[in-house]
Amino acid sequence: MLRVTPIYGSRWSPQGQAEEPSCTLVEYSGVRILWNCGYKPDFPTSLPKHDALIISDSSLAAAGGLPQYYSYMMKQNEQQQHMQVDDERNASHSQAANLSLPKIYATFPTVKMGQMTLYDLHASICLDGGCPAFSLQDIDGVFASIQSIKYSQPIVVVAANNLKDPLSSTITVVAHRAGHLVGAAFFNLHRYRDETLVVLTTSRYQIAKELHLDGSTLLQDGSSPDVLVCSPGGVNMRYLRTLAHTSSSGGKVGAASSAATSLLPTLMVTQAERNLTETVMSTLRRDGNVLLPVDAAGRVLELVLLLNRHWERQRLTSTYNLVWFAPMVYNTLDYARSQLEWMAMQLGTEFDSMNAGHPYQLRAVQVCTSMRQLEQVLANQNPSCVLASGLSLEGGPARDVFLKWAENPDNAIIFTDSSQCYLRTTWEGTSAITETTADQVMMEANQQQLTSATTSSTMVGSTTAASGPVPIELDPEDTEDHEATGGVGRQTLVGNAVDQMSEWTTAGQLLFAWAQAKLEGREMEDFVPIDVKVPRRVPLVGAELNAFLASEEKARQLLLQEEEASAMLREIELAKGELRLGEQEGATLAVVEPTANANNKSRPQKKSRFDSSLFFKFSKPLHLMFDVHEDPVGIGQDESVTKSGIGESMGRSAETLEDDYGIAVVPELFTDIVSGVDSSKFGTGRIGDEVLRRGLGYGVDGASGKGKALAGVNGRLVSDVDDHDDFDELDEDALEAVDLSEGHGIIRGRNGQPPAKVTTVVRKVEVQAEISFVPLEGRVDARAARQSVRALQPRRVVVLGGPCTGERHDTLVDEVSLLAEAATSFVTDDEPILVPSDGESVELNIGHAAYAVRVIDNPYQTREEKASNVPPPQLPEPFEAKLGGCTVSLLDSVATGQKVAADGSIVLAPRAKLVDEMPSLYLSDGEVLLTDLRTELIAAGMKAEYSTHQGYAQLIINQRIIVKKAVASGRFEIEGPLCEDFYTVRAFVCGQFVIL
């Protein structure tokens, strides 16, 4: 029994939006597998029980919901643990097994690139003041629990509810190359009990070969399945698929007409890439700039490799700028360079050549992680082509560049991927606030700020933070500036106010207008009005400010307590090391771990500097000891290290990290190999503590961070900074990114500025730049998808995507129904094609007629013989003869099942001769030649001599066995003594025929 249940992402969209992120439950042979977990802001509150989770690729549509899935599973585990604590008598082994996270399987590139994709999504949401549905801890936790697999590697999945009989509930999952993205895979589910095969593939696969990826192996590794679970092909945005079915003359593209006459023809990969480079260069030659919205770590690898080769081939580096703008660009490049074996074979050949370097060295590409770095690159006034992350244009670097270039008619916005052309309710879960609502909120906040006498703020780095709150005085004349910028300078918002915002994302609005112009056979308007989300800063006042200040003070007091406790323990351990007290002397000292009581607001009294138990007398004799001054051997040590003895390190043995030489390693002096941040450059102030505590995340400008990534995680606040020079070394943008990464949308006040809250408002922008769409999504087109299903020859087909229900646009094309109708004509079984939607389960009975049998030596009786009750013929007494090491009988004989007692040889007996018995028929594939037989005998270690005579040819084997073949009739005769060689030669001769 096979049951397929789409959880979400498989329903018809009457508006024509892009395919939604998907999640599907597949139950097969008692094993429940969750297939993909796409990003969904309103993640389901309940998921069905499952034994494993498999991820197809690193896109948001397949792996974007993993952090939310991890948070959901952790909450479920906590609830089960509480239930077990309440009733310990019901705790069993099966319940304990449910507390663990189900196995998650994905290829190695999917793990790494998926992590970068979610980091980028988290950054784009947080920098706009939003609160993501997941935290950075959730991202790190779920990707740390994923088990990396390789292509063609079998993974055995056993049902958790049937551990007593695992053979009956076991399937094997095998991943194969799907193209589209690095590490993308489709999955084969094998049940070896009856040799059935189920193939799971989405529409995100590519048959054609690209620059950085080879084509999918679906036609080779997924042929002749029992069930094929698939999705229709074509471009991601359903509304754009209408162009592929509409001819340039306005009619429908039929089977007889050529697909090249459609408004959106199916292009070869090389032709589509050539169209992209020509469109980019035509814009640059008219002194315009080009914006290419891309994803974070997926299809951007194909585009950046294509444009980098064009720039190097045409030597355009000094004339035009080619920029890759993304928060995680450095990490994505590092991972791409280390995953060359997962890419196209041609790239590996180029890397192995002597003259060429790494394909992703990208000599013509300049990378940026912040808008400030991009402005520095664009300062040379050269026309630029920028690949910016943020396909939806709702946030991130692509939105920022779009707002900068949208009103220039010489510029161009080129879309190569329509996968995030969603409705805003789908992308965000809730609608964004309008301009009117934002103005009302800000006016009320400013009024509270002007009338409040107790408003205060704690400036990070201020020396007055400990003395008390500082009131904020706002001049009524500056109210307009604060309304626009949140108290941070004068700023003019882009565009005009919006009364009613569009239901589409920004990218969806642009592509919708482009497709409408194509369908109507006209050029796009010079001014295309769209709604764009613009970030805006609001001063933090009133109750929000008081709550923020209280949390800051509480966190500061908590940190001071922990620092005092840590300093006291360091002094105690230092004294223990100097006095050579430890486990070797048998001293057992109990060290009380510091516990921070968040409810205790009073500052604890400082404890004694030394422990009195350190000064007891020794029973052993003491000898004169001298300190040994060693050169620094371990990494991260000072210029001189004072040791009490060679091989001994001071500090607590349970918390001290030592190298191979036994020397303590100072982790604060290491450079983060992932983010590239050298923590020693930030000192010991708040910035240094933030870098050490937070780790991977957002871009840092300036020389200190060297453009590498810096991240913030949700956690407690840190103490004020005593050294103000730290702020001069680190960019203010990086500090604001660290604050916003906590997900509260609050920027701490610095340099005399009050705390601010970042929000987004929807503004009306008139786009004058050129809009183009070049399909380079790396997906199979709709016609090729139907041809692939025909070539696979499945017995049953399940098409995900949901049937066309309810009202829909007249011009929309239902590719799901087209694929289902096409599959009906060539499936091997006369069963209907199933098209489930979200929440619907479809069941299929699959399996082969395979049964277990037991072989016995009793004579076979037909049904007629059994009916007549005729006793079977009795075998005569066996006649045996001893020839060398073999016990033989007549050649025309059968096995009796008996053995000679002396040597255990099998006894043969004459076969019962029936009256109506027909002679055996020998069939061969072509003529059997003695020369071929001679070659096989020689290969077996026997001597064979070939000779021809009148009317026959013969072979003499080992000077005793003769094989003759009549030239006229082709009849074979074997002569020779009854020995072991005779049976061996006879087996070779009979092996040339099929005996009937």
N, C-alpha and C positions, 0 to 999 in steps of 0.2 A: 504494500500500500504506500503510495506517494501522495502527500498532502502539501499543497502550496498555498500559503496565506500571506498576501501582502499586508504589512503593518501600516505603512504610509508610503507615498510617492508613486502609487500606481492607480491614478484616477484621471478621468478625462477633464481637461480644462477648457471650458467654453470661451474663455477670454483669449486663448492662444499663447499663454505664457510658456516659458521653458519647462522642460521636464524637471520635476521636483526631486530633491534628494530622496533616496529610497531605502527601505528596510523590509526584508521579506523573510518569513519563516518557512523553512523546508523540513518536513518530517518524512523520513525515509528509513525503513527497516527498524523502526523504533528509536532512531536517533533524530534529535531535534537540532537543527543548525540554523542560526540566524545569519542571514546573508546581507552584508553591508549595514551601515548605520550612518546615514547621511545627516547633515546639519539641519536642525529644525528648532527654531527658537522656542516654540511651545512643544517641547519634547513630551512624548506620551508619559502619562503618570504611572502606567503599568505596562510591563512587557511580558510576553508569554515565557514560560520556562524553556530553557534551551541548554544544550550540552556544549556548544561551541559557537564561536562567532568568526566568520571569515570575511576579510576585507578585499575588495577587488582592486582598488587603486587608491591614490593619495588625494583625490579631489574631495571637495566639500560634499559632493553628492554621494560619496561612498564612505568617507571616513570623518566627515565633519562633526558627527554626533558622538564620537567616541568619548570625549570628556564628560558629556552629559550622561552617557551610558555608564561610565565609571562611577560618577556621583550617585546615580540611581542604584547601582548594584551595591555600593558601599552602604547606602542607607538601608537597603534590604538586609544586608548582613548584620548591621547593628540591631535591627528589629528582631532578627532571629536569635541573636546573642542574648538580648534582653529576655526573650521568651524562654530560652534555655536556663538562664539564671533564675528566673521565677519558678521554674519547674525542672529541677535537675533530674528527677526520676525519669522524665520522658526523653532525656538526651540520649541519642544513639549515634551509631557510626554514620548512618545515612544522613542524619541531620547535621552532623559535623562536616560532612562532605559538601553540603549545600552552602556552607559559610564561605567557601572559597570562590574566587572569581572564575567564571567559565573560561576555558581556553580561548584565546584570541590568536588567529593565524593570519599572517600577512607576509609578503615578501620584504626583504630588507630595504629596498628603495622606498617601498610604500610606508614603512615605519619612519624613516628619516624625513622624507619629503612631506609626509602627512603632518609630522610634528612642526615643520617650518610653516606649512599652510595654516595650521591652527594658531601658531604664534602670530602670524600676520593678521589673521582675523581678530584675535584678541586685541592686538595693538590698534587696528582701525576702529574698533568699537570704543575702546577706552580713551583714545585721543580725542574723540568727539564728546567725551563726558558721559558715555553710556556705561551701563553695567552689564557685562557679558553674562550669558547663561552658564558659564563655567569659569573656573579659575585656572591660573597657571599650574597650581598643584595638581589639578585634575588632569591637565595635559601630560605633565611629567609622569603621573601615576599610571595612567592607562597605557602610555607608550612603553613604559618600563615593564609592563606585564604582557606585552605582545610577544609571541613566539615567532621569530623570523623563519621563513621557509624559503626553499629554492624551487625553481621550475622543475617539474617532473619528480618532485620528492613526495612519496606517499605518506600521508598522515592518517593514522588509525584513530577513529573517533568511536568511542563506546558509549552507549546510553547509560546515563547515571542511575536510572531506576531499574536496571537489569544487570547488576554486577555479578550475580550468581551464575548467569549463563551469558557471558559476553559474546560468544560466537554467534548467537542468534540475533544480537542487536549490535552489529558492528559494520561500519562502512569505512571506506578509504577515500580520503579527499586528496586530489592531485591538482596542483596549480600549473597552468600552461600560459605561455606568453600571449598577451592580448593586444600589444601595441598601445597606441593612444598616449600613455604615460610611461615613465620609467618604472618598471616593476609591476605594471598593470597585468592582471591575470583573469582568466576564466577558469572555472573549476569543473572537474570531473568527479562525480560521486560513484564509486564502484561498490557493488555488493557481490563478493566472490562466492557467496553461497549458491547463486544461480547465474553468475556472470552477467548481471544487468548493469546498465550504465545510464546515468543521468548527467546531462551537461547543463551548467548554469552559466549564462553569458548575458551581459547587459548590452546596450547599444554603444557602449564606450569601448569599441575595439576597432582596429584599423587593419584591413587586409593589405593595403599598399605599404611599400617601404618608404620611410622618410629619412631625413638627414641623420637624426640621432637615434632612430629606432628601426628595428627590422619589423616586418609585417607579422600579423598574428598567425599562430599555428592552429587556428580553429579547424580548418579544413583537414589538417593532418591528424591532430590529436583528439578531435571530437566527432569523427565520422561514425555514422550508423548507431546513434544512441537510441536507447529505448524511449527516453523522454528528453526533449529539448525545451528548456525554459529560457526564453529570450525576450527582447524588446525590439520595437521597430527602429530603423535607422533614420538618417536624415539629420539636418541641422537641429540644434537643441531647442531653439525657439519655435514652437509649433506654428506661429503665424507666418514665419519665414518659409515654412515648407510649402505654402501656397504658391510661392514664386516658382518653385521647381515643377509644379503641375500646371503652370500657366505659360503659354507660348508668347512670343514677342508680338504676335498679331492679336492677342487678347483671348484666344480660345484655350481649350484644355489640351494638355499634352497627353496624347493617347499612346497606345502600344505601337501603332504604326508610325507615328511621327518620331522624330529624333529628339533625344533629350537635350541636345545642344541648342535647340531653338527656344528653350524655356528662359524665363527671366532670371532664374538662378540655376544655370546649368551645372551639371556634375563635372568638375574639373579634375584632372590628374594632379598629383601632389606637386610635381615640378611646374605645371602650368599655374597652379594657384600661388605657389611661391614666387614665380616670375611676375604675376599680376601684383602681388604685394610690394615687391621691390620697385616696380615701375610706378605704382601709386605713391610710394614714399618719396622717390626721387623727383617726380613731377612737382610735388609740393615744395621740396627743399630748393629746387631750382628757381622757384619764384619767390625765394626768400621767406618762405613760410616755415612754420614748425609743425611737427607731426606728433600726435599723442596716440600711443598704442596701449589701451587698457589690457592688462594681462593678469594671469593668476600669480600666486606667490612662488610656487615651486613645481609647476606642472608643464603646461604647453609653452611656457615662456622659454624653456630650454631649447625648443625647436626654433622659435622666432629669433632669439638672441644669437644662436649659432648661424642661422641663415643671414641675418643682417651683418654680423661680424665678418663672415666670409665675403660678402659683397663689398663691405667697406675696405677690407684688405686687398681684394682683387682689383678694385677701382682706385685705391689709394685716396680715400676720401677723408682720412683722419684729420688732416689740417684744414679742410674746407667745411665739413659738417660735423656736428657733435652727435655721437651715438651714446645714449645714457640708459642705464638700467637703474631704476629708482624703486627701492623697496626696503622696508625695515630689516628684513632678514636676508638681504642679498648676499652678504659675505658668507654666511653659513650655508645658504643654498648652493653657492658656487663651490665651496669646499666639499659638500656632499656629492655634487655632480661630478667633480673631478675624481672622486674615490669610487664611483659606481660605473666605471667605463665598461666592465664586463657585462653589465646589464643592458648596454646600449647596442647600437648597430655594430656589426662586425667590421664595417669599413672604418669606423672610428678607432677601433683597436688596432687595425692594420696601420693607420696613420700614426698612431702613438708609438708603435713598435719600429717605425722607420727611423733611420738615422738622422735625417735632416729636420723633419717636422717635429714640433713640440706637442704639448697636450692640446687636443681639440678645443677644450674649454679654457685655454689660457686667455682668450678674448683680448687680444692686444688693442683692438680698436674700440673697445667698450669702456666707458667710464661709469663707475658704480657710485651711487649716492644712497644715503640712508635718511636724509632729512631735507626739508625744503631749503634750508640755509646752504647746504652743500650743493644742491642743484643750482641755486642762484649764483654761486661761485663758478660753476662750470659754464653757465650761460652768460657770464660776464664778458666773454670774448665776442659777443654779438654775432656768432655764426648760427645759421639755421640748424635746428636740432631735431633729432628724433628721439623721443623719450618713451621707453617701455616702463610703465608705472603699474604697480600692483593695485588691484581694485576693479574687478570686471563690472561690478554693478554701478560704479560711479556714485555710490551712496556714501562713501567715506574712503579714507586712505589716501595714499599719494596720488592716485589717478584723479580723484575728485579735486584735490588741490591744484594740480596742473590744469585740469579742465576749466576751473574757475579763472585761471590766469590767461588762458588762450582761447576761450570759447567765443569771445566777441571780436576776434580778428578774422576777417574773411579770407586772408591768405593762409591761415592755418588749416589743419585737417585733423579729424578724429577718425581713426580707422579701427574698426572692430574686426577681430578675427575669431571671436568666441562669443556665443550668445547664451552661454549656460547660466548666467545670472540675470537674465531678463525676466524677473519675477514680478508678481504683484507685491506691493509693500507689506501687505498683511501676511504673505507667505515668507518674505525675507526677514521681517522684524517681529512678527507675531502680533504687534499692536501698531496702530497708526501713529505717525509722528505729529508733534504739536505744530499748529499753524503760527503764522507771524502774529496774529492778533492775540492769541493766547500767551505767547512769549512776552509781548509788550505789557500785557496786564500783569503778569507775574513779576516782571522787572520793575514796573512802576510801584507795585505794592512793596517790593523788597526795598526800593530806594526810600520810600516814605517811612518804612520802619527804621531804616538806617538813620534818617535825618532826625527822627523824634526820639530815638533811643539814647539814653544817657549812659547806659551800662555796657554798650557794645565794646568789645575788646578783641584783640588778636594776639597770637603768639608768633612772632616772626622767627623763622628758622635762622639761626645764627645770631640772633639778637642777644645782647648781654643783659637786657632788662626782662628777659623771659622769666627768670626765677623770682624777680621782685614783685611781679604782679601784672595783671592785664593792662594793655595800653589802649585807651579809647581812640576810636577813629572819628576824625572830624571831616565832614564832607561839605565843601562849599556848595551852596545852592546853584552857583553859576556853572559848576562842573557836573551837574546832574545829567545833562545831555551826553557828556562824554562817558560817564559811568553807565548810562543806559546802553550805549553802543558797544562798550569794550569791557565792561565789568571792572572798571577802575584801573585798567592797564592801558594808558595812552589813548589817543584819538584814533578811531578806526571806522572806516566806511564799509558797510555791508554791501555785498554784491547783489545786484538785481533789485526787484521791487517786492512789496508785500503780496501775499497770496491769500485769497479769500477761501478757496477750496483747492486742496492739493490733488495731484493726480494719483491714481491708484497704482501706477507703474513705477518701477525704479527708474533712475535717470537714464541708464543704458537702455531700458525697455522703451522709454518714451522716444529716444532718438532712433532706435531701430524700427519702431512702429511707424514713425513718420517717414523713414527711408523706404520701408516696404510699401506703404500706401502710395508714395510717389511712383514707385516702380509699377504697381498694379494699374494705376491710372495713366501711365505712359507720359509722365511729365517730370520736369525737374523739381527738386526740392525748393521750397521758399527760401528767400534770402535771410529771413529771420524765422527761426523755429523756436517758439516759446515752450519752455519746459520748466519743471520744478526741480530745484536742487537743494539739498540740505547744506546749510552754511553753518560752520561752528561759530559760537558766540559766547562771550564770557560775561557772566553775571556776578556782581559783587555778593559775597556771602555775608548776609546780615540776618538779624533777628534770631529766631529760635535755632535755625541751622548753624549760625555762627557760634552761638552759645554751646550747642551740642558738640561742635567740632573742637572748640577750645577745651571743653571738659575732657574729651577723649584724648586730646594731645597731652594735657597735663597728667592724666591718669597713666598714659603710656610712658611719659617721661619719668614719673616716680617709679614705675615698675622697672624701667631700665636701670635707674640709679641703684635700686636694691640689688638687682642681679649683678651689676658691675662691682658693687662693694663686696658682695659674697664671692665673686670670682677673684677679686684682688686678694681677699683674705686667704682663699685656698691656694693661690699662687705663692704667697709668702710662706705658708706652711709647707708646701711641697718643696720650695727652694731651700728652706731650713733642713728638711729631711735629707735632701740630696747632699748638702754640705756636710752634715753630720754622719753621712753614710748609714742612715737608718733605713731599713727596708725588710724585705722578706728573707734575705740571706742571713740576717742576724736573728731572725725569728721574731721580730717585733710585729705585733698585730695591732695596728692602729685603726680605729674606726673613724672614718671621716664622714661627717654628716653632710649630705648634699643640700645645697641651698634651695629653699622652696620659697617662691614668691607668692605672697598672699595678696591677691588683687583687692580683697575687701578691706585690708588693713591700710588705712590712709596715713597712719603715723609712721614716721621714719624710724626704722629699728636702730638700736644702739650698736655702735661699732664694737665688735668682739676683740678679744685680746690678739695681739700680733702673733704670738707663738702659742703653741699647745704645750701645756705643762707636762704632758706625758713624754715629751721629747727629751727630757733631762733626767732620765733614770740611769743608774749605774749599771755598767756591764759586768757580767760575771767572767767574761773572757779577758785575757790579758790584752792590753792596748799597745800598739806600736806606733812609732812616729811616722806620720803620713805627710806627703808633700803634694801640692796641686800640680797637675800636669797641664801645660799649655799646648794644645794641639792646633794645627792648622785646620781651617774649615774644610771638611771633607764632604759633608752633606749639603744638599742644595738648600739655599735660603738661610744660611748661617751668617753670623756677624764675622768681622775680620778676625777676631780672636775668641776662642771658646775655652772657658775655664771648666775643667772636668775634675771630679774627685777621683776618677780612675778610668783607665782605658776601657772602652766598651760599656760604660755606664752613662746614662743620661739622666739629667735632673727633671723632675716633674712627675706627675701621676702616671703610673704605668698603664692604667686603664684608658687614659685619654691621650697619651703622648704618641705621636706618629714618628716612627723611626725608619731610616733608610737601611740599606743592606749592610752598612758599616756600624749600625747601632747608634747613630747620631740623630738627635731629635730634629725633625723637619718643621720649619715654621711655615704653615700653609698660607699665612698672610702675605708672604713674599713671592708667591707663585703668580704667574700669569695664567689667566683662565684660557685653556686651549680651545674652548668652544666659542666664547665670546670675544677673545682677544684682548680683554681688559687687564691691564697691569694694575693691581690694587695698590702697589707700593707708591704709585704716583699721586694717590689721593690722600696720603697722610693718615692720621688717626681720628679725623673729625667725622662729621656726619656723613660726608660723601664717601669716605673710605669704608665706614660701617655699612652704608647702603650697598656699595658695590660688593662687599664680601657677603652680605646677607642675601641679596636679591639674585644675583647671577644673570642668567640669560634673559634678553628681552628686546629693548628698543634701541634705536640708533643714537649714538653719541657723536657730537660734532667737535671740531677742534683737534688740537694736537694730542690732547690727553687720551682720548679714546681712540683716535686714528680711524674714526668712522666705523668702528666695530659695533657689535650689538650689545646693548645693556638692557636688563629687564628688571621689572619689579614684580613682586608677588604680594598677595594679600598677607598682611601680618601687622605686627605692632609698629608703632612709630619709634623713632630714635631720638636721642638727646640732642640738645642744642649744640652748636658748633662754637668752639672757643677761638678757632683760627679763621678769620674772615678771608684769608688768601685762598682758601680752598674753592670759594665761589668764583674767583677770577680764573682759575685753571679749568673749570668744567663749564660747559655751555649751559645757559639757562634753559634751553629747549630740552636738554637731556634731563635736567632736574624736574621740569614740568611733566615729562613723559613718565618719570619714575613715580611722581605723585598720582598721575591719572591711571597708572597701571593697577592701582589698588581697586579700581572699579567703582569709586565713589564720585568721580567727576569733580574733585576738589583739588585746587592748586594752592599749596601753602604760600603764605606771604613771604616775599623776599625783597631785599633792597628797598625797604620803605613802602612796599605795596601790600595792601590787605589781602587776605585769602579770597580766592575767586572760585566760582563754580562754572564749569563749561557745559553749555547746552548747544543744541542744534535747532535752527529754525529753517523753515522751508521758504525759499525765495524764488521768485519768477525771474528767469534768465532767458534772454533772447540770444540764441546761438547763431552766429554768423559763419562759423567755421564749416568747412566741407565735411560731410558725413559719408563714410564708405563702409562697406562690409565685404571682406574677403574670407570665405569659409576655409579656415585652417584649424578646425576643432579636433582633428585627428579621429573623427568618428566615421564609421561606415555609412554610406548614403543609403537611402531607402530602397532603391532598386538593387544595389549590391547585397543588402541584407536579405531580401527575398531570394536572390540567387544563391546566397550562402546556405539558407535553410534548405533549398532544393538540393544543393550539392551534399549536404550532410545526410540526407535521407533518413530522418528520424521516424520512429514508429508513432510517437505521439508528440504534440506541440502544445506548449502553454505560453501564451503571449501576455506579458505584463504591460500595463498601461491603462487598463480599464476600458469598457465599451463606451461608445458615444451616447451619453444620456442627457436629457434636458435640452434647453435652448442653447444654441451655439451660433457662432458667426457663419454666415452663408458661404464665405470663402475659405473656411478652415477645411483642411484635408485630414481625414481620419486615417493616419498611417497604421494604426493598430488593426482596424478592420481590413485594410488592404493586405496586410501581412497575413491575417487570419484566413482571408479568402484565398490567397495564393497558396498557403500551406495546405488547404483542404484538398487541392488537386494532386498533391504529390506525397502525402504521408502514406505510409504502408498500411496502416490500420484504418478501417472505416469508422473512425470515431470522430466526434465533433472537436473542433479546435476550441480550447478553453481560454477565456479572456477574463481573468478575475480582476476586481477592483479592490480598493482598500477595505480591509476587514472581511473580505469574502474568501472562503476556503474552497478549493477544488481538489477532488480526490481522483486518483488514477490507479487502477489495478494493473500492475506490471509484474513481470516475472517470466521465466522460461520453464518449460516442462522438463525439469531435471529431477531425477529420483535416485536414491541410493539403492544399489543392487548388491547381491551376494552371489559369487560365482561358485558353482558346485560341479562335481565331475559326473553326475548322473546323466544318462543319455537323454536327449531332447525328444519330447513327444509333441506331435501336433495335436490340434483340438479334435480332429477326427479319430486319431489313435486313442486319445484318452476316452472318447465317447464309446468306442468299440471295446474298451477294456482289453485290448490285445497286449499281452505281456511283452516287454521289450526283449530283443534278442540278447541271449547270454554270451558273454565274452568267453572264448575258449581258454584253455589253460595256457598261461603265458609260456613261451619258449624263449629262453634267454641264453646268451653266449657271452663269454668273457674274451674281449679283444683288447689287449693292452690295458689301459686305464679306464676303458669304457665297457659298460654292460649294455648290449644292444640286442634287438630282436629283429623281426622282419621290418623292411622299409615301410611297407604299407601298414602302419600300426597306429595305435592310440595309446595314451598314457593310462595306466591302470590305477595310479595313485599309490602303488606299493613301491617299496625300496628294498634292495638287497641288504640283508642283515649284516653282511661282512663289511662292505665299504659304503653303504648308504646310497648306491646308484639307483636311479629311477628305472623301473621295469616297464618295458614296452610290450604290447600284445597285438596280435593281428586284429585289424579292424573288421568288424562284422560286414560281410558282403550281402547287400540287399539285391533282390532280383531286378527291381526297377531303378537301380541307382544309375545316375547319369555321370559320365566322366567329368573331371574338373576342366574348366576353361581358363587358359592362360592368355592374358592380354598384356600388350606392351605399348609404350608410347614411342612408336617408330620401330625401326629394325634394330635388333640387338646384335651388336658387332662383337666378335671375339677379341678384337684389338682393344675395345673399351673394357671388356672383362679382364683382359690381361693386365691392363693398367691398375685396376682395382685390386687384383690379386697380388701384384708386386708391391703395391702400397700397404697391403696387409702383412708383408714379410714373407711371401711365398715365391718360389721360383717358377716361372711360366715361360714356355717356349712355344712360339706360334709357327705353324707350317701349313702349307696348302697342298692339297692332293686333288686328284681327278674326282670331281663330284662332291667333295666335302673339304672343310678346313678343320683343323684341330688345334687344341692346346694340351701340352703335356706339363702337368703341375707336379713339382717335387719328384719327378721321375717315376711316378706311380699312378697318378690319376689322369685320365684322358677325357677331354670334353670335345665332342665332335658336333659339327653343325652341317647339315645337308644344304648344299647350294640351291637346289631346286625347291625343296619344301620348307627349309628353315627349321627343320626339326633338330632338337638338341638330344644328345645321348651322353651319359656319364658312365664311364667304366673305370674299374679299379677295385682294389681290395677294400673290405669293410673296415675302415679305420677312422681316426679322428679327422684326417685330411679330407676323406670322402664327404663327411657331413659339412665341413667348412666350405668345400667347393660347391656342393649342392646348394648351400644357403646363398652363396653369391649368385649362382645361376638363377635360382628362384626369385631372388631379390630384383631381378630385371623385369619381372612380370607382376601383374595383378591377378591373383588366382580367384576365380569365381566358382 
